[in-house]
Amino acid sequence: MIVSDERERVISVKDVTMEFHLSTYNPSGLKDYLIQAVKRKIEYRRLFALYHVSFDVYKGEVVGIIGTNGSGKSTLLKIVSGALRPTSGKVIVDRKKVQLLTLGTGFDMELTARENVYLNGSIIGYSKEFLDKHYNDIVEFAELQDFMEEKVKNFSSGMVSRLGFAIATAGDAAEILILDEVLSVGDEFFRKKSLARIKEMIHGGSTVLIVSHGMNTILDNCSKCVWIEKGELRMVGNPKEVCEAYRHMEENENAVGA
């Protein structure tokens, strides 16, 4: 007997593969690279960041994506958001409803923090009018009131992350919210503050995809968990069960390596 799922499917990842061709040669500069390329001495190796990955996300779900570093989690989010096109397979989603929050991109280190609010905000899609209206809120949330005329290159990594997070979360939550490690910013106090902001966005009715290395973040906030390991889909299901299987794998690998 086939039981149909009558929930509204908002993201459908269908047999997605992402293949990269990486050079095995490390040139000393552009001239060296061009010379070797003309001589056809540069070889490439194939890297599958994702390999035949499929799963669905339904309206209102909060889906955590876990896996060790380099397993393809961020690549998957970029494909869902439309920033990357897969080598094969497809993602069915209304990208007009998608907002990707990721930190550390879209900053010019030679510009001041004030200038970067407008630069980074425009990249996200905010209008100048919106940024004018929310500028003080962004500065206050980032706790950078005394530093906005300083060049960002003089900031600590924590200050840059705080500014990026404050800009990225200044607007109303999109219908589909994609969060790529945005909860690992700043000190412990700011992380709690950031988590509270994200929870507001989540409980505002958004459908959410979230990548986090913090298992507690996944367990506390997600209704479903997707485990991707070395580009392959390992498990989809209840966050407690999936996280437990993931921890078991890590423990086994640590035991072997000890």
Backbone as CSV, one residue per row, in Angstrom:
resi,resn,N_x,N_y,N_z,CA_x,CA_y,CA_z,C_x,C_y,C_z
1,MET,0.844,-1.201,0.000,0.000,0.000,0.000,0.878,1.251,0.000
2,ILE,0.656,2.166,-0.931,1.452,3.380,-1.043,0.726,4.512,-0.332
3,VAL,1.410,5.138,0.636,0.835,6.248,1.376,1.385,7.551,0.802
4,SER,0.509,8.411,0.303,0.958,9.670,-0.288,1.171,10.715,0.792
5,ASP,2.177,11.578,0.590,2.460,12.666,1.514,1.792,13.917,0.975
6,GLU,0.764,14.397,1.685,-0.022,15.519,1.203,0.545,16.867,1.629
7,ARG,1.678,16.879,2.341,2.301,18.138,2.722,2.853,18.848,1.483
8,GLU,3.000,20.163,1.592,3.510,20.942,0.471,5.029,20.821,0.393
9,ARG,5.514,20.279,-0.711,6.947,20.132,-0.925,7.504,21.447,-1.460
10,VAL,8.474,22.041,-0.755,9.000,23.338,-1.186,10.413,23.225,-1.765
11,ILE,11.135,22.160,-1.415,12.452,21.902,-2.003,12.524,20.425,-2.351
12,SER,12.901,20.130,-3.574,13.094,18.746,-3.985,14.466,18.611,-4.633
13,VAL,15.365,17.925,-3.942,16.710,17.666,-4.455,16.676,16.309,-5.145
14,LYS,16.887,16.291,-6.451,16.703,15.077,-7.240,18.015,14.630,-7.889
15,ASP,18.617,13.603,-7.326,19.773,12.934,-7.931,20.889,13.922,-8.290
16,VAL,21.211,14.809,-7.352,22.175,15.876,-7.611,23.618,15.388,-7.475
17,THR,24.389,15.643,-8.513,25.826,15.368,-8.510,26.567,16.659,-8.851
18,MET,27.626,16.941,-8.080,28.465,18.112,-8.367,29.896,17.645,-8.488
19,GLU,30.440,17.793,-9.691,31.799,17.333,-9.974,32.695,18.525,-10.270
20,PHE,33.869,18.541,-9.630,34.865,19.567,-9.898,36.097,18.914,-10.515
21,HIS,36.769,19.645,-11.410,38.034,19.186,-11.989,39.149,20.030,-11.384
22,LEU,40.004,19.402,-10.608,41.064,20.111,-9.899,42.415,19.818,-10.530
23,SER,43.198,20.883,-10.731,44.518,20.724,-11.332,45.468,20.024,-10.365
24,THR,46.256,19.103,-10.897,47.265,18.417,-10.085,48.583,19.177,-10.088
25,TYR,48.636,20.276,-10.876,49.867,21.060,-11.014,49.707,22.380,-10.268
26,ASN,50.724,22.774,-9.520,50.689,24.019,-8.758,51.619,25.031,-9.423
27,PRO,51.098,25.890,-10.314,51.966,26.805,-11.057,52.511,27.911,-10.156
28,SER,53.660,28.456,-10.544,54.280,29.540,-9.774,53.639,30.886,-10.103
29,GLY,52.856,30.940,-11.174,52.203,32.179,-11.565,51.386,31.954,-12.826
30,LEU,50.730,33.015,-13.289,49.882,32.895,-14.474,50.688,32.518,-15.708
31,LYS,51.882,33.120,-15.868,52.719,32.826,-17.033,53.092,31.346,-17.052
32,ASP,53.501,30.824,-15.897,53.872,29.417,-15.791,52.681,28.526,-16.135
33,TYR,51.503,28.900,-15.627,50.296,28.108,-15.898,49.988,28.063,-17.382
34,LEU,50.069,29.243,-18.064,49.757,29.304,-19.489,50.739,28.483,-20.312
35,ILE,52.027,28.540,-19.925,53.047,27.763,-20.640,52.759,26.273,-20.534
36,GLN,52.469,25.828,-19.304,52.203,24.408,-19.093,50.903,23.977,-19.769
37,ALA,49.922,24.898,-19.802,48.652,24.574,-20.449,48.837,24.406,-21.946
38,VAL,49.639,25.307,-22.554,49.915,25.210,-23.990,50.629,23.894,-24.299
39,LYS,51.530,23.513,-23.406,52.273,22.257,-23.599,51.440,21.034,-23.210
40,ARG,50.231,21.297,-22.728,49.316,20.230,-22.310,49.933,19.322,-21.250
41,LYS,50.633,19.963,-20.317,51.268,19.206,-19.233,50.472,19.276,-17.933
42,ILE,49.338,19.990,-17.971,48.519,20.094,-16.765,47.439,19.012,-16.786
43,GLU,47.411,18.223,-15.753,46.412,17.175,-15.624,45.418,17.552,-14.526
44,TYR,44.248,16.986,-14.609,43.201,17.287,-13.647,42.677,15.996,-13.012
45,ARG,42.290,16.121,-11.748,41.633,14.992,-11.081,40.180,15.360,-10.801
46,ARG,39.326,14.358,-10.811,37.899,14.589,-10.603,37.579,14.511,-9.108
47,LEU,36.823,15.480,-8.638,36.368,15.490,-7.253,34.855,15.605,-7.244
48,PHE,34.195,14.626,-6.632,32.747,14.673,-6.503,32.397,15.285,-5.154
49,ALA,31.988,16.566,-5.184,31.557,17.225,-3.951,30.223,16.660,-3.491
50,LEU,29.380,16.269,-4.452,28.105,15.604,-4.161,27.912,14.491,-5.183
51,TYR,27.317,13.390,-4.750,27.188,12.240,-5.649,25.803,11.617,-5.491
52,HIS,24.908,11.915,-6.448,23.559,11.344,-6.507,22.793,11.538,-5.193
53,VAL,22.671,12.781,-4.785,21.981,13.115,-3.537,20.523,13.486,-3.834
54,SER,19.595,12.878,-3.064,18.167,13.155,-3.233,17.482,13.234,-1.874
55,PHE,16.648,14.237,-1.681,15.769,14.335,-0.516,14.778,15.473,-0.749
56,ASP,13.722,15.495,0.058,12.695,16.526,-0.057,12.577,17.303,1.243
57,VAL,12.176,18.554,1.121,11.915,19.409,2.276,10.500,19.949,2.134
58,TYR,9.705,19.842,3.210,8.309,20.246,3.169,8.101,21.552,3.927
59,LYS,7.040,22.245,3.578,6.737,23.562,4.129,6.737,23.528,5.655
60,GLY,7.481,24.468,6.254,7.518,24.585,7.703,8.563,23.727,8.387
61,GLU,9.236,22.849,7.639,10.276,22.024,8.250,11.534,22.846,8.522
62,VAL,12.246,22.456,9.572,13.574,23.000,9.860,14.540,21.826,9.713
63,VAL,15.321,21.842,8.651,16.143,20.691,8.284,17.618,20.997,8.537
64,GLY,18.237,20.221,9.417,19.658,20.355,9.685,20.463,19.482,8.747
65,ILE,21.586,19.996,8.270,22.473,19.235,7.388,23.812,19.077,8.094
66,ILE,24.216,17.827,8.303,25.448,17.552,9.030,26.399,16.722,8.167
67,GLY,27.649,16.619,8.634,28.671,15.864,7.924,30.027,16.451,8.251
68,THR,31.077,15.667,8.098,32.422,16.150,8.384,32.824,17.217,7.375
69,ASN,33.883,17.966,7.688,34.363,19.021,6.793,34.672,18.460,5.409
70,GLY,34.272,19.191,4.378,34.547,18.760,3.017,33.572,17.745,2.469
71,SER,32.442,17.561,3.148,31.476,16.551,2.709,30.466,17.073,1.697
72,GLY,30.502,18.375,1.399,29.619,18.907,0.371,28.413,19.667,0.890
73,LYS,28.385,19.959,2.188,27.211,20.615,2.783,27.001,22.020,2.211
74,SER,28.051,22.839,2.228,27.930,24.202,1.710,27.695,24.202,0.208
75,THR,28.282,23.250,-0.502,28.034,23.128,-1.943,26.561,22.872,-2.201
76,LEU,25.958,22.000,-1.396,24.539,21.702,-1.539,23.691,22.954,-1.337
77,LEU,24.003,23.730,-0.304,23.229,24.944,-0.041,23.340,25.933,-1.196
78,LYS,24.532,26.051,-1.770,24.727,26.968,-2.898,23.942,26.514,-4.118
79,ILE,23.822,25.199,-4.305,23.034,24.678,-5.423,21.550,24.964,-5.197
80,VAL,21.075,24.738,-3.979,19.668,25.001,-3.675,19.337,26.480,-3.868
81,SER,20.256,27.361,-3.458,20.015,28.802,-3.558,20.177,29.322,-4.983
82,GLY,20.803,28.527,-5.859,21.010,28.947,-7.238,22.375,29.548,-7.509
83,ALA,23.238,29.603,-6.493,24.576,30.165,-6.684,25.468,29.234,-7.501
84,LEU,25.181,27.937,-7.472,25.905,26.951,-8.271,24.903,26.115,-9.060
85,ARG,25.358,25.641,-10.207,24.533,24.732,-11.016,25.140,23.334,-10.933
86,PRO,24.345,22.314,-10.611,24.915,20.969,-10.465,25.381,20.392,-11.792
87,THR,26.331,19.465,-11.712,26.807,18.777,-12.912,25.689,17.944,-13.520
88,SER,24.909,17.286,-12.659,23.741,16.531,-13.117,22.705,16.519,-11.996
89,GLY,21.494,16.114,-12.347,20.399,16.180,-11.397,19.823,17.588,-11.358
90,LYS,18.867,17.798,-10.472,18.238,19.121,-10.401,17.649,19.371,-9.025
91,VAL,17.436,20.644,-8.734,16.748,21.061,-7.513,15.517,21.846,-7.922
92,ILE,14.356,21.417,-7.444,13.105,22.109,-7.721,12.762,22.982,-6.521
93,VAL,12.795,24.307,-6.711,12.523,25.256,-5.641,12.210,26.609,-6.278
94,ASP,11.359,27.378,-5.621,11.089,28.744,-6.084,12.162,29.651,-5.492
95,ARG,13.183,29.963,-6.281,14.340,30.701,-5.757,14.022,32.156,-5.419
96,LYS,12.898,32.654,-5.872,12.477,33.998,-5.484,12.110,34.041,-4.002
97,LYS,11.847,32.881,-3.421,11.464,32.803,-2.008,12.649,32.449,-1.106
98,VAL,13.834,32.259,-1.704,15.006,31.772,-0.965,15.894,32.917,-0.519
99,GLN,16.342,32.837,0.734,17.370,33.758,1.237,18.507,32.932,1.818
100,LEU,19.714,33.104,1.278,20.905,32.396,1.756,21.682,33.316,2.681
101,LEU,21.845,32.899,3.936,22.643,33.650,4.895,23.963,32.929,5.098
102,THR,25.035,33.563,4.643,26.374,33.006,4.831,27.312,34.160,5.147
103,LEU,28.253,33.944,6.025,29.104,35.028,6.496,30.452,35.019,5.791
104,GLY,31.095,36.202,5.757,32.456,36.290,5.244,32.557,36.551,3.760
105,THR,31.436,36.731,3.086,31.477,37.040,1.661,30.903,38.430,1.432
106,GLY,31.386,39.081,0.382,30.839,40.375,0.025,31.376,41.543,0.821
107,PHE,32.549,41.378,1.459,33.175,42.474,2.183,34.422,42.945,1.439
108,ASP,34.632,44.256,1.430,35.861,44.848,0.905,36.653,45.345,2.105
109,MET,37.776,44.701,2.376,38.545,44.993,3.586,39.150,46.393,3.592
110,GLU,39.225,47.035,2.423,39.784,48.383,2.350,38.737,49.458,2.633
111,LEU,37.476,49.062,2.686,36.407,50.003,2.970,36.095,50.028,4.468
112,THR,35.427,51.084,4.904,35.035,51.171,6.314,33.855,50.244,6.578
113,ALA,33.592,50.032,7.854,32.450,49.200,8.236,31.150,49.808,7.727
114,ARG,31.034,51.149,7.808,29.832,51.815,7.305,29.646,51.533,5.810
115,GLU,30.719,51.674,5.040,30.632,51.441,3.598,30.295,49.983,3.300
116,ASN,30.814,49.073,4.123,30.547,47.655,3.899,29.116,47.264,4.225
117,VAL,28.467,47.999,5.114,27.047,47.743,5.366,26.265,47.891,4.065
118,TYR,26.567,48.948,3.320,25.842,49.206,2.071,26.306,48.276,0.945
119,LEU,27.597,47.964,0.904,28.101,47.034,-0.105,27.536,45.638,0.110
120,ASN,27.708,45.108,1.314,27.246,43.756,1.601,25.728,43.663,1.532
121,GLY,25.060,44.704,2.027,23.599,44.706,1.984,23.060,44.684,0.572
122,SER,23.724,45.408,-0.342,23.274,45.423,-1.740,23.476,44.062,-2.393
123,ILE,24.547,43.358,-1.998,24.797,42.008,-2.527,23.696,41.055,-2.084
124,ILE,23.273,41.181,-0.828,22.190,40.340,-0.316,20.880,40.647,-1.030
125,GLY,20.717,41.917,-1.448,19.499,42.294,-2.146,18.717,43.405,-1.483
126,TYR,19.283,44.017,-0.444,18.614,45.121,0.234,18.752,46.401,-0.593
127,SER,17.732,47.238,-0.534,17.790,48.545,-1.193,18.502,49.541,-0.288
128,LYS,18.946,50.660,-0.857,19.580,51.703,-0.052,18.601,52.252,0.979
129,GLU,17.339,52.366,0.575,16.319,52.864,1.495,16.165,51.936,2.692
130,PHE,16.169,50.639,2.432,16.064,49.668,3.512,17.262,49.779,4.456
131,LEU,18.475,49.903,3.882,19.685,49.982,4.697,19.743,51.287,5.481
132,ASP,19.279,52.383,4.876,19.201,53.650,5.615,18.298,53.489,6.841
133,LYS,17.171,52.832,6.634,16.184,52.668,7.702,16.696,51.776,8.822
134,HIS,17.454,50.725,8.455,17.870,49.720,9.439,19.332,49.869,9.863
135,TYR,20.008,50.912,9.383,21.437,51.057,9.661,21.736,51.052,11.161
136,ASN,21.032,51.841,11.924,21.300,51.925,13.367,21.039,50.600,14.068
137,ASP,20.023,49.870,13.611,19.724,48.553,14.195,20.863,47.572,13.916
138,ILE,21.414,47.635,12.707,22.524,46.758,12.327,23.742,47.036,13.210
139,VAL,24.064,48.321,13.362,25.232,48.717,14.155,25.047,48.304,15.615
140,GLU,23.850,48.528,16.145,23.583,48.195,17.548,23.661,46.696,17.779
141,PHE,23.081,45.913,16.860,23.110,44.460,17.035,24.537,43.929,16.955
142,ALA,25.353,44.492,16.042,26.743,44.055,15.889,27.643,44.570,17.003
143,GLU,27.130,45.520,17.796,27.889,46.099,18.920,29.187,46.757,18.435
144,LEU,29.048,47.531,17.338,30.217,48.171,16.730,30.039,49.690,16.625
145,GLN,29.316,50.257,17.585,28.982,51.685,17.520,30.218,52.579,17.386
146,ASP,31.330,52.210,17.981,32.524,53.058,17.996,33.515,52.727,16.877
147,PHE,33.118,51.822,15.957,34.088,51.331,14.971,33.618,51.450,13.522
148,MET,32.501,52.091,13.264,31.924,52.069,11.924,32.707,52.882,10.896
149,GLU,33.563,53.790,11.343,34.382,54.554,10.399,35.774,53.942,10.232
150,GLU,36.017,52.803,10.882,37.289,52.082,10.746,37.243,51.160,9.531
151,LYS,38.388,50.967,8.885,38.457,49.998,7.791,38.311,48.594,8.350
152,VAL,37.579,47.756,7.618,37.293,46.404,8.082,38.568,45.564,8.191
153,LYS,39.609,45.925,7.437,40.859,45.172,7.511,41.483,45.253,8.903
154,ASN,41.090,46.245,9.690,41.607,46.386,11.050,40.752,45.664,12.086
155,PHE,39.678,45.033,11.653,38.781,44.323,12.560,39.326,42.926,12.865
156,SER,38.960,42.418,14.022,39.203,41.003,14.316,38.206,40.176,13.516
157,SER,38.470,38.879,13.399,37.544,38.009,12.662,36.172,37.989,13.328
158,GLY,36.158,38.088,14.662,34.887,38.103,15.381,34.064,39.340,15.066
159,MET,34.729,40.491,14.948,34.026,41.741,14.624,33.453,41.683,13.211
160,VAL,34.224,41.126,12.271,33.737,40.986,10.898,32.519,40.068,10.862
161,SER,32.586,38.961,11.601,31.477,38.015,11.633,30.228,38.647,12.231
162,ARG,30.403,39.426,13.304,29.263,40.087,13.933,28.590,41.064,12.972
163,LEU,29.418,41.817,12.237,28.866,42.760,11.271,28.129,42.014,10.158
164,GLY,28.741,40.947,9.660,28.112,40.165,8.603,26.792,39.568,9.041
165,PHE,26.744,39.052,10.264,25.514,38.451,10.772,24.427,39.510,10.928
166,ALA,24.800,40.669,11.470,23.823,41.734,11.692,23.214,42.211,10.376
167,ILE,24.042,42.311,9.322,23.536,42.719,8.013,22.620,41.642,7.435
168,ALA,23.076,40.397,7.504,22.350,39.290,6.876,20.977,39.068,7.488
169,THR,20.827,39.376,8.770,19.558,39.100,9.452,18.748,40.371,9.717
170,ALA,19.075,41.452,9.019,18.386,42.721,9.255,16.961,42.711,8.717
171,GLY,16.727,41.967,7.663,15.406,41.960,7.039,14.483,40.911,7.622
172,ASP,13.247,40.917,7.155,12.300,39.896,7.556,12.725,38.558,6.971
173,ALA,12.398,37.490,7.679,12.781,36.155,7.224,12.075,35.806,5.919
174,ALA,12.829,35.208,4.997,12.251,34.748,3.739,11.401,33.502,3.981
175,GLU,10.591,33.137,2.980,9.787,31.916,3.103,10.681,30.684,3.208
176,ILE,11.814,30.715,2.488,12.784,29.616,2.556,14.116,30.223,2.989
177,LEU,14.575,29.843,4.158,15.770,30.426,4.765,16.889,29.382,4.789
178,ILE,18.051,29.742,4.236,19.194,28.827,4.182,20.332,29.420,5.000
179,LEU,20.758,28.705,6.023,21.756,29.211,6.967,23.010,28.356,6.898
180,ASP,24.118,28.961,6.484,25.374,28.233,6.338,26.345,28.652,7.441
181,GLU,26.355,27.907,8.531,27.276,28.135,9.653,27.227,29.574,10.163
182,VAL,26.035,30.136,10.265,25.937,31.520,10.731,25.850,31.611,12.252
183,LEU,25.813,30.460,12.930,25.680,30.488,14.390,27.010,30.257,15.096
184,SER,28.110,30.368,14.358,29.428,30.145,14.962,30.203,31.453,15.036
185,VAL,29.489,32.559,15.257,30.123,33.873,15.198,30.337,34.450,16.588
186,GLY,31.442,35.186,16.732,31.677,35.959,17.947,31.894,35.130,19.192
187,ASP,31.789,35.814,20.350,31.980,35.150,21.632,30.701,34.438,22.061
188,GLU,30.750,33.815,23.239,29.618,33.017,23.704,28.349,33.856,23.833
189,PHE,28.496,35.083,24.353,27.328,35.956,24.518,26.701,36.279,23.166
190,PHE,27.550,36.604,22.172,27.002,36.964,20.864,26.403,35.748,20.162
191,ARG,26.964,34.554,20.388,26.383,33.346,19.799,24.971,33.120,20.320
192,LYS,24.772,33.350,21.624,23.429,33.190,22.192,22.473,34.224,21.607
193,LYS,22.980,35.430,21.448,22.194,36.513,20.861,21.832,36.182,19.413
194,SER,22.791,35.620,18.664,22.562,35.243,17.273,21.539,34.118,17.180
195,LEU,21.671,33.135,18.069,20.741,32.005,18.061,19.321,32.481,18.344
196,ALA,19.187,33.431,19.279,17.863,33.975,19.579,17.270,34.654,18.352
197,ARG,18.098,35.396,17.604,17.628,36.065,16.383,17.189,35.025,15.348
198,ILE,17.996,33.983,15.175,17.647,32.946,14.199,16.372,32.221,14.610
199,LYS,16.209,31.962,15.910,14.986,31.283,16.372,13.750,32.117,16.065
200,GLU,13.882,33.446,16.177,12.774,34.330,15.824,12.410,34.146,14.347
201,MET,13.442,34.047,13.500,13.213,33.891,12.067,12.607,32.529,11.764
202,ILE,13.113,31.487,12.451,12.603,30.130,12.242,11.138,30.034,12.638
203,HIS,10.817,30.569,13.816,9.449,30.449,14.327,8.506,31.453,13.683
204,GLY,9.050,32.269,12.768,8.205,33.173,12.007,7.506,32.480,10.854
205,GLY,7.730,31.174,10.708,7.035,30.403,9.687,7.876,30.023,8.488
206,SER,9.162,30.342,8.506,10.026,29.995,7.378,10.280,28.489,7.320
207,THR,10.514,28.002,6.121,11.090,26.673,5.931,12.596,26.875,5.927
208,VAL,13.327,26.064,6.697,14.736,26.368,6.960,15.640,25.183,6.638
209,LEU,16.751,25.487,5.956,17.876,24.549,5.816,19.030,25.149,6.595
210,ILE,19.632,24.367,7.493,20.696,24.915,8.329,21.875,23.951,8.411
211,VAL,23.063,24.464,8.105,24.297,23.713,8.289,24.944,24.180,9.583
212,SER,25.271,23.242,10.449,25.950,23.586,11.699,26.752,22.396,12.181
213,HIS,27.947,22.694,12.726,28.743,21.642,13.349,28.324,21.410,14.791
214,GLY,27.452,22.276,15.297,26.976,22.117,16.671,25.792,21.173,16.717
215,MET,25.997,19.970,17.226,24.925,18.987,17.280,23.757,19.477,18.130
216,ASN,24.042,20.232,19.185,22.961,20.734,20.028,22.072,21.704,19.268
217,THR,22.672,22.491,18.378,21.889,23.405,17.542,20.924,22.630,16.670
218,ILE,21.399,21.529,16.095,20.551,20.686,15.248,19.448,20.037,16.080
219,LEU,19.826,19.468,17.220,18.857,18.761,18.057,17.806,19.689,18.638
220,ASP,18.197,20.919,18.980,17.277,21.853,19.629,16.322,22.538,18.656
221,ASN,16.708,22.607,17.368,15.937,23.443,16.450,15.352,22.720,15.241
222,CYS,15.844,21.540,14.921,15.467,20.909,13.659,14.404,19.827,13.821
223,SER,13.541,19.747,12.822,12.508,18.709,12.794,12.942,17.518,11.943
224,LYS,13.999,17.722,11.130,14.543,16.641,10.302,16.029,16.878,10.116
225,CYS,16.780,15.810,9.889,18.229,15.932,9.721,18.672,15.148,8.489
226,VAL,19.572,15.766,7.715,20.161,15.136,6.527,21.658,15.004,6.772
227,TRP,22.161,13.768,6.670,23.591,13.514,6.882,24.246,13.222,5.537
228,ILE,25.192,14.085,5.156,25.967,13.892,3.931,27.421,13.656,4.318
229,GLU,27.992,12.594,3.829,29.364,12.232,4.167,30.167,11.979,2.901
230,LYS,31.213,12.793,2.708,32.079,12.679,1.531,31.265,12.700,0.239
231,GLY,30.278,13.594,0.225,29.483,13.801,-0.974,28.295,12.886,-1.144
232,GLU,28.181,11.854,-0.304,27.099,10.892,-0.458,26.089,11.013,0.681
233,LEU,24.822,10.808,0.338,23.765,10.850,1.333,23.821,9.595,2.192
234,ARG,24.015,9.798,3.508,24.091,8.665,4.425,22.737,8.357,5.072
235,MET,22.022,9.423,5.468,20.829,9.183,6.268,19.953,10.429,6.285
236,VAL,18.642,10.219,6.266,17.665,11.296,6.410,16.622,10.832,7.418
237,GLY,16.310,11.697,8.398,15.293,11.277,9.350,15.256,12.111,10.610
238,ASN,14.813,11.484,11.689,14.709,12.137,12.984,16.085,12.643,13.437
239,PRO,16.188,13.922,13.844,17.500,14.478,14.215,18.233,13.673,15.287
240,LYS,17.518,13.184,16.282,18.167,12.418,17.349,18.805,11.150,16.799
241,GLU,18.083,10.448,15.933,18.597,9.196,15.376,19.760,9.442,14.414
242,VAL,19.629,10.472,13.572,20.684,10.760,12.596,21.948,11.250,13.295
243,CYS,21.794,12.149,14.280,22.961,12.667,15.007,23.648,11.556,15.795
244,GLU,22.862,10.631,16.319,23.442,9.507,17.061,24.273,8.622,16.132
245,ALA,23.767,8.364,14.939,24.512,7.569,13.954,25.792,8.285,13.541
246,TYR,25.708,9.609,13.377,26.876,10.407,13.003,27.930,10.363,14.104
247,ARG,27.506,10.525,15.358,28.444,10.457,16.487,29.096,9.080,16.572
248,HIS,28.311,8.044,16.302,28.845,6.676,16.348,29.953,6.509,15.311
249,MET,29.759,7.066,14.114,30.795,7.015,13.079,32.053,7.742,13.542
250,GLU,31.878,8.939,14.123,33.032,9.709,14.591,33.790,8.957,15.672
251,GLU,33.072,8.344,16.603,33.718,7.590,17.680,34.509,6.415,17.132
252,ASN,33.941,5.727,16.160,34.634,4.588,15.541,35.902,5.041,14.820
253,GLU,35.819,6.166,14.091,36.984,6.668,13.363,38.060,7.142,14.335
254,ASN,37.641,7.774,15.437,38.615,8.224,16.448,39.298,7.032,17.117
255,ALA,38.531,5.972,17.329,39.089,4.772,17.948,40.113,4.113,17.036
256,VAL,39.823,4.096,15.732,40.745,3.520,14.761,42.020,4.339,14.667
257,GLY,41.866,5.686,14.738,43.013,6.569,14.600,43.836,6.705,15.872
258,ALA,43.298,6.234,16.994,44.017,6.378,18.276,45.229,5.463,18.345
